[in-house]
């Protein structure tokens, strides 16, 4: 398998937190967060 990570100019970090279920909402933690950070590599 070819390593394609060296060909990319950017790196992305994705994280989720919370409950994503729309049918049953957790009253103690009714939050869903989706976060994406994209940074440019130094060449």
C-alpha positions in Angstrom: 0.0 0.0 0.0 1.3 3.4 -1.0 1.8 6.0 1.8 0.0 9.1 0.6 0.5 11.1 3.8 3.7 12.7 2.5 1.9 14.0 -0.6 -0.6 16.1 1.3 0.0 19.8 2.1 -2.6 19.7 4.9 -3.3 17.6 7.9 -6.9 17.3 9.3 -8.0 16.4 12.8 -11.6 15.4 13.4 -13.2 14.9 16.8 -16.8 14.3 18.0 -18.2 14.6 21.5 -21.7 13.9 22.9 -24.7 12.0 21.8 -25.7 12.0 18.1 -29.0 10.2 18.5 -31.9 12.4 17.5 -34.6 10.0 18.9 -33.4 9.8 22.5 -31.8 12.9 24.0 -29.7 12.6 27.1 -31.0 15.3 29.4 -27.7 15.2 31.4 -25.6 15.9 28.3 -27.8 17.2 25.4 -24.9 18.4 23.3 -23.3 17.1 20.1 -20.1 18.7 18.9 -18.3 18.0 15.7 -14.9 19.7 15.3 -12.6 19.8 12.4 -9.2 21.5 12.4 -7.1 21.7 9.2 -3.4 22.8 9.5 -0.9 23.4 6.7 2.4 21.4 6.9 5.7 23.1 6.8 7.7 21.8 3.8 
